[in-house]
Amino acid sequence: MVELDEQLRCLVYQACENPPGSPLRQKRLTQIIRLTASRLWRETTPYYQDALQQTWLYFCRNICEGTTGQAYDPNYGTVVTWLNAYLKRRLQDFYLNQNREQAIAVPMKLYQSSSGENSDILDPVDNLVATPEAPPILENVRVWAEEDADGELRGTYVKGHPSVNCQVLILRRLPPETSWKELSEEFHLQVPTLSSFYQRQCLPRLRKFAEFEGYL
């Protein structure tokens, strides 16, 4: 454990010695992600993957420079401790938001017929601010989704709504992310419908890309 923590400390130092966007920094960030992924907090809540995605984005933006928060300081703990603290905060936010939205939704269901849809209602945590220069990993995800070389993302859409597809949702959920509430109003679809589709169809494709690129 101590050896791994020291290895991570060295990789962070090497990554931050290189400028943002440089191949060597990206290589070191990828190595850090591979070494830490299996040591992060895990749970089976429906919003875990969204929280984990936000954690990796936070990592890319703040491991060297404090772009959206305070930059990582090895004097206050290991990389894993730092990431787990952020991940648990995001999970807590999702939990509180879900309970709040469900409290609002339950009375409305008294006046609506049951649609059989997933009742989990998710709200984003709008705390990731856009920066002029996107980190390498985030930019690669954006390019991959925009190009959609085989058309799989565009071809995977909410039934009866071709315009609400994985390409659109993945791009709109990248920082600065559009809230589920805004997307619901824009596409005239319920929040549970959008969030459930995103988790079932879009996130697995995003994870597959991340694994292929060596980010996970």
DRENVEX-546805 format. One record per residue (C-alpha): x, y, z; residue number from 1. Coordinates in steps of 0.25 Angstrom, whole numbers. Example, Ala and Ser with C-alpha at 12.3 -4.5 7.8 and 13.67 -1.06 7.14 Angstrom:
REM residues 2
<X = 49 | Y = -18 | Z = 31 | resi = 1>
<X = 55 | Y = -4 | Z = 29 | resi = 2>
This chain:
REM residues 216
<X = 0 | Y = 0 | Z = 0 | resi = 1>
<X = 11 | Y = 10 | Z = 4 | resi = 2>
<X = 19 | Y = 6 | Z = -9 | resi = 3>
<X = 7 | Y = 9 | Z = -17 | resi = 4>
<X = 4 | Y = 22 | Z = -11 | resi = 5>
<X = 18 | Y = 26 | Z = -13 | resi = 6>
<X = 18 | Y = 22 | Z = -27 | resi = 7>
<X = 5 | Y = 31 | Z = -29 | resi = 8>
<X = 12 | Y = 42 | Z = -23 | resi = 9>
<X = 23 | Y = 41 | Z = -33 | resi = 10>
<X = 14 | Y = 40 | Z = -44 | resi = 11>
<X = 6 | Y = 53 | Z = -40 | resi = 12>
<X = 19 | Y = 60 | Z = -39 | resi = 13>
<X = 24 | Y = 56 | Z = -53 | resi = 14>
<X = 10 | Y = 59 | Z = -59 | resi = 15>
<X = 10 | Y = 73 | Z = -53 | resi = 16>
<X = 24 | Y = 76 | Z = -58 | resi = 17>
<X = 18 | Y = 76 | Z = -72 | resi = 18>
<X = 9 | Y = 86 | Z = -78 | resi = 19>
<X = -6 | Y = 83 | Z = -79 | resi = 20>
<X = -10 | Y = 76 | Z = -92 | resi = 21>
<X = 4 | Y = 70 | Z = -94 | resi = 22>
<X = 6 | Y = 55 | Z = -97 | resi = 23>
<X = 14 | Y = 52 | Z = -85 | resi = 24>
<X = 5 | Y = 58 | Z = -75 | resi = 25>
<X = -7 | Y = 51 | Z = -82 | resi = 26>
<X = 1 | Y = 38 | Z = -81 | resi = 27>
<X = 4 | Y = 40 | Z = -66 | resi = 28>
<X = -11 | Y = 44 | Z = -63 | resi = 29>
<X = -15 | Y = 31 | Z = -70 | resi = 30>
<X = -5 | Y = 23 | Z = -61 | resi = 31>
<X = -11 | Y = 29 | Z = -49 | resi = 32>
<X = -25 | Y = 26 | Z = -53 | resi = 33>
<X = -22 | Y = 12 | Z = -55 | resi = 34>
<X = -15 | Y = 10 | Z = -42 | resi = 35>
<X = -26 | Y = 17 | Z = -34 | resi = 36>
<X = -39 | Y = 12 | Z = -41 | resi = 37>
<X = -39 | Y = -1 | Z = -33 | resi = 38>
<X = -37 | Y = 6 | Z = -20 | resi = 39>
<X = -48 | Y = 16 | Z = -21 | resi = 40>
<X = -61 | Y = 15 | Z = -12 | resi = 41>
<X = -72 | Y = 7 | Z = -19 | resi = 42>
<X = -87 | Y = 5 | Z = -16 | resi = 43>
<X = -99 | Y = 0 | Z = -24 | resi = 44>
<X = -107 | Y = 13 | Z = -24 | resi = 45>
<X = -113 | Y = 17 | Z = -38 | resi = 46>
<X = -106 | Y = 30 | Z = -38 | resi = 47>
<X = -92 | Y = 24 | Z = -35 | resi = 48>
<X = -87 | Y = 25 | Z = -49 | resi = 49>
<X = -91 | Y = 39 | Z = -51 | resi = 50>
<X = -83 | Y = 43 | Z = -38 | resi = 51>
<X = -71 | Y = 35 | Z = -43 | resi = 52>
<X = -71 | Y = 42 | Z = -56 | resi = 53>
<X = -71 | Y = 55 | Z = -49 | resi = 54>
<X = -60 | Y = 50 | Z = -40 | resi = 55>
<X = -51 | Y = 47 | Z = -52 | resi = 56>
<X = -53 | Y = 60 | Z = -58 | resi = 57>
<X = -50 | Y = 67 | Z = -45 | resi = 58>
<X = -37 | Y = 59 | Z = -44 | resi = 59>
<X = -33 | Y = 64 | Z = -58 | resi = 60>
<X = -36 | Y = 78 | Z = -55 | resi = 61>
<X = -30 | Y = 79 | Z = -41 | resi = 62>
<X = -19 | Y = 69 | Z = -40 | resi = 63>
<X = -8 | Y = 79 | Z = -44 | resi = 64>
<X = -15 | Y = 93 | Z = -45 | resi = 65>
<X = -27 | Y = 97 | Z = -37 | resi = 66>
<X = -36 | Y = 99 | Z = -49 | resi = 67>
<X = -50 | Y = 96 | Z = -43 | resi = 68>
<X = -46 | Y = 95 | Z = -28 | resi = 69>
<X = -34 | Y = 94 | Z = -19 | resi = 70>
<X = -22 | Y = 87 | Z = -26 | resi = 71>
<X = -18 | Y = 74 | Z = -20 | resi = 72>
<X = -7 | Y = 75 | Z = -9 | resi = 73>
<X = 0 | Y = 62 | Z = -5 | resi = 74>
<X = 3 | Y = 68 | Z = 8 | resi = 75>
<X = -11 | Y = 66 | Z = 12 | resi = 76>
<X = -13 | Y = 52 | Z = 8 | resi = 77>
<X = -12 | Y = 41 | Z = -3 | resi = 78>
<X = -18 | Y = 43 | Z = -17 | resi = 79>
<X = -28 | Y = 32 | Z = -14 | resi = 80>
<X = -32 | Y = 39 | Z = -1 | resi = 81>
<X = -34 | Y = 52 | Z = -8 | resi = 82>
<X = -42 | Y = 45 | Z = -19 | resi = 83>
<X = -51 | Y = 37 | Z = -10 | resi = 84>
<X = -54 | Y = 49 | Z = -2 | resi = 85>
<X = -59 | Y = 57 | Z = -14 | resi = 86>
<X = -67 | Y = 44 | Z = -19 | resi = 87>
<X = -74 | Y = 43 | Z = -6 | resi = 88>
<X = -78 | Y = 57 | Z = -6 | resi = 89>
<X = -84 | Y = 56 | Z = -20 | resi = 90>
<X = -91 | Y = 43 | Z = -16 | resi = 91>
<X = -97 | Y = 50 | Z = -4 | resi = 92>
<X = -102 | Y = 62 | Z = -13 | resi = 93>
<X = -108 | Y = 52 | Z = -22 | resi = 94>
<X = -115 | Y = 45 | Z = -11 | resi = 95>
<X = -121 | Y = 58 | Z = -5 | resi = 96>
<X = -125 | Y = 63 | Z = -19 | resi = 97>
<X = -132 | Y = 50 | Z = -22 | resi = 98>
<X = -140 | Y = 50 | Z = -9 | resi = 99>
<X = -144 | Y = 65 | Z = -11 | resi = 100>
<X = -148 | Y = 62 | Z = -26 | resi = 101>
<X = -156 | Y = 50 | Z = -21 | resi = 102>
<X = -163 | Y = 58 | Z = -10 | resi = 103>
<X = -168 | Y = 67 | Z = -21 | resi = 104>
<X = -171 | Y = 56 | Z = -31 | resi = 105>
<X = -179 | Y = 47 | Z = -22 | resi = 106>
<X = -191 | Y = 57 | Z = -20 | resi = 107>
<X = -191 | Y = 59 | Z = -35 | resi = 108>
<X = -193 | Y = 44 | Z = -38 | resi = 109>
<X = -206 | Y = 44 | Z = -31 | resi = 110>
<X = -211 | Y = 52 | Z = -43 | resi = 111>
<X = -204 | Y = 44 | Z = -53 | resi = 112>
<X = -206 | Y = 30 | Z = -59 | resi = 113>
<X = -194 | Y = 20 | Z = -56 | resi = 114>
<X = -185 | Y = 19 | Z = -68 | resi = 115>
<X = -176 | Y = 8 | Z = -63 | resi = 116>
<X = -164 | Y = 16 | Z = -64 | resi = 117>
<X = -152 | Y = 16 | Z = -54 | resi = 118>
<X = -156 | Y = 26 | Z = -43 | resi = 119>
<X = -142 | Y = 30 | Z = -40 | resi = 120>
<X = -140 | Y = 44 | Z = -42 | resi = 121>
<X = -127 | Y = 50 | Z = -43 | resi = 122>
<X = -122 | Y = 65 | Z = -42 | resi = 123>
<X = -107 | Y = 69 | Z = -46 | resi = 124>
<X = -98 | Y = 75 | Z = -37 | resi = 125>
<X = -95 | Y = 88 | Z = -45 | resi = 126>
<X = -81 | Y = 91 | Z = -38 | resi = 127>
<X = -72 | Y = 88 | Z = -50 | resi = 128>
<X = -69 | Y = 101 | Z = -57 | resi = 129>
<X = -64 | Y = 101 | Z = -72 | resi = 130>
<X = -50 | Y = 105 | Z = -75 | resi = 131>
<X = -44 | Y = 111 | Z = -87 | resi = 132>
<X = -35 | Y = 99 | Z = -89 | resi = 133>
<X = -41 | Y = 86 | Z = -87 | resi = 134>
<X = -33 | Y = 75 | Z = -80 | resi = 135>
<X = -27 | Y = 64 | Z = -90 | resi = 136>
<X = -37 | Y = 53 | Z = -86 | resi = 137>
<X = -49 | Y = 62 | Z = -86 | resi = 138>
<X = -46 | Y = 67 | Z = -99 | resi = 139>
<X = -43 | Y = 53 | Z = -105 | resi = 140>
<X = -57 | Y = 49 | Z = -100 | resi = 141>
<X = -63 | Y = 61 | Z = -107 | resi = 142>
<X = -56 | Y = 58 | Z = -120 | resi = 143>
<X = -60 | Y = 44 | Z = -119 | resi = 144>
<X = -75 | Y = 47 | Z = -117 | resi = 145>
<X = -76 | Y = 58 | Z = -127 | resi = 146>
<X = -69 | Y = 50 | Z = -138 | resi = 147>
<X = -77 | Y = 37 | Z = -135 | resi = 148>
<X = -70 | Y = 30 | Z = -146 | resi = 149>
<X = -79 | Y = 18 | Z = -147 | resi = 150>
<X = -92 | Y = 25 | Z = -144 | resi = 151>
<X = -95 | Y = 16 | Z = -132 | resi = 152>
<X = -97 | Y = 28 | Z = -122 | resi = 153>
<X = -107 | Y = 35 | Z = -132 | resi = 154>
<X = -114 | Y = 22 | Z = -135 | resi = 155>
<X = -116 | Y = 19 | Z = -120 | resi = 156>
<X = -128 | Y = 28 | Z = -116 | resi = 157>
<X = -140 | Y = 29 | Z = -107 | resi = 158>
<X = -151 | Y = 21 | Z = -113 | resi = 159>
<X = -159 | Y = 30 | Z = -123 | resi = 160>
<X = -149 | Y = 42 | Z = -121 | resi = 161>
<X = -138 | Y = 40 | Z = -130 | resi = 162>
<X = -133 | Y = 54 | Z = -127 | resi = 163>
<X = -131 | Y = 50 | Z = -112 | resi = 164>
<X = -119 | Y = 40 | Z = -114 | resi = 165>
<X = -106 | Y = 36 | Z = -107 | resi = 166>
<X = -98 | Y = 46 | Z = -115 | resi = 167>
<X = -106 | Y = 58 | Z = -111 | resi = 168>
<X = -107 | Y = 54 | Z = -96 | resi = 169>
<X = -93 | Y = 50 | Z = -94 | resi = 170>
<X = -88 | Y = 64 | Z = -100 | resi = 171>
<X = -99 | Y = 71 | Z = -92 | resi = 172>
<X = -95 | Y = 64 | Z = -79 | resi = 173>
<X = -80 | Y = 68 | Z = -81 | resi = 174>
<X = -76 | Y = 80 | Z = -73 | resi = 175>
<X = -82 | Y = 90 | Z = -73 | resi = 176>
<X = -93 | Y = 80 | Z = -72 | resi = 177>
<X = -107 | Y = 83 | Z = -75 | resi = 178>
<X = -116 | Y = 79 | Z = -64 | resi = 179>
<X = -126 | Y = 68 | Z = -65 | resi = 180>
<X = -137 | Y = 78 | Z = -62 | resi = 181>
<X = -133 | Y = 86 | Z = -74 | resi = 182>
<X = -132 | Y = 74 | Z = -83 | resi = 183>
<X = -146 | Y = 70 | Z = -79 | resi = 184>
<X = -152 | Y = 83 | Z = -82 | resi = 185>
<X = -145 | Y = 84 | Z = -95 | resi = 186>
<X = -148 | Y = 70 | Z = -101 | resi = 187>
<X = -162 | Y = 69 | Z = -94 | resi = 188>
<X = -158 | Y = 56 | Z = -87 | resi = 189>
<X = -159 | Y = 53 | Z = -72 | resi = 190>
<X = -146 | Y = 53 | Z = -64 | resi = 191>
<X = -146 | Y = 38 | Z = -60 | resi = 192>
<X = -148 | Y = 35 | Z = -75 | resi = 193>
<X = -135 | Y = 43 | Z = -79 | resi = 194>
<X = -127 | Y = 39 | Z = -67 | resi = 195>
<X = -130 | Y = 24 | Z = -68 | resi = 196>
<X = -127 | Y = 24 | Z = -83 | resi = 197>
<X = -114 | Y = 31 | Z = -81 | resi = 198>
<X = -110 | Y = 21 | Z = -70 | resi = 199>
<X = -115 | Y = 8 | Z = -78 | resi = 200>
<X = -110 | Y = 12 | Z = -92 | resi = 201>
<X = -100 | Y = 24 | Z = -92 | resi = 202>
<X = -91 | Y = 22 | Z = -80 | resi = 203>
<X = -88 | Y = 7 | Z = -84 | resi = 204>
<X = -83 | Y = 13 | Z = -97 | resi = 205>
<X = -75 | Y = 24 | Z = -90 | resi = 206>
<X = -69 | Y = 14 | Z = -81 | resi = 207>
<X = -65 | Y = 5 | Z = -93 | resi = 208>
<X = -58 | Y = 16 | Z = -100 | resi = 209>
<X = -51 | Y = 20 | Z = -87 | resi = 210>
<X = -46 | Y = 6 | Z = -85 | resi = 211>
<X = -41 | Y = 5 | Z = -99 | resi = 212>
<X = -33 | Y = 18 | Z = -98 | resi = 213>
<X = -27 | Y = 13 | Z = -85 | resi = 214>
<X = -34 | Y = 23 | Z = -76 | resi = 215>
<X = -41 | Y = 13 | Z = -67 | resi = 216>
